[in-house]
Amino acid sequence: MILLVLSSFLAGVGFGIYAPLIPIQATELGAPEAIATATVLALPSILAVLVMLPMGILADKTGRRKEIVMIGLLLGAVFNALLGIATSWVELAIYRAFTGITFALISIFLSIAVLIAPERLRGTVIAIMGGTMMLGMGISQMFAGAVFTALGRSYRALYFLAAAVALAAAIILLPVKVPRVQLPAMKGSDILEALKARGVYWAGMAILVYLVGWNLMYPSLPIVLTYIYKAPPEISSLALGVASLMLGLGTYIWGPIIDKLGGRRTLILAILASAITTFVMYPALGNMWAYIVLFWIVTFFGVVGAPGTSYVASRSVKPELISIALSTIWIFTSLAGIIGGFVAGASIASLGLATTILIAAAIELVGGILMFGLPKV
């Protein structure tokens, strides 16, 4: 379990360390605003959406979850290295999209952890695994600006470093023993059984709506801080890094709460709190640090979405279908990243930051209300 957690952490570093800087580089290379903000999460989420469910089906059918994760990490390392040789924003966008293979592995990491962990600690273990990858992203992003400067402000060196870390994440998994829980004779009806479970499709729909609102702010944060508040790269990377850190540490905190209160109740309370805090951001836009701190609080409450919906989904299906259920949840999560990531830059450019914040808050509120429809599992 320790090696599994360490691999997840390093995978997060390899996938996210350059996230605060890649939209800036894309802008320098002439990318439109929508593409620049999409490089943070939207573009890699496209690939994640396409491969998550097939990977989940393959994992449940063969039971070879560790091998699937290792292959995905190796591919992530390759595309990180290709980012280092990109010479145009088009190349940068294409290679960043393919690094989504690493992001797509979250659901398989979670399914491995669930199969290893005792039932009574399922919420905590899901939180630890999902949060660890986000923690790796957050910690690395906090220091991305400083690392970038130390590397001579070389984007290439930063991408090569990310590739090396992703490779290390794959190697660490070699000695890990994972039980081969599988459903070899899987039929279409088995897949449909998982997708039809209310705890899967409704949880996915609700988190999709909430995260569309949140993703109007997260990928645009480096752009907003750099070009609206005129912050240096050290500040913009720190701000995004702490937000991603909230995704990790916040998940650790919410896991035991989910085990105590249940997924439905915890999701309702936290997501509604996140939406209300987003509304509070509107009158605070005149101060950069108020904007940053409030966004951190929004993220702390909102991070309950990943472990909460994964908890509900995993308890709504039999163990042999757990990878499919969790992959479905993360498909909805990735779709939100795609929609929000592309819309964020265009919305800020055309409507302004203030209007975008109000739209984000309203969408988050709808997502919170939808959480009332989750089953009590």
Salt bridges, closest charged atoms under 4 A:
ASP60 OD1 - ARG65 NH2 2.75
GLU67 OE2 - ARG64 NH1 3.57
GLU119 OE1 - ARG122 NH2 2.89
GLU119 OE2 - ARG315 NH1 2.57
ASP190 OD2 - LYS187 NZ 3.88
GLU193 OE1 - LYS318 NZ 3.89
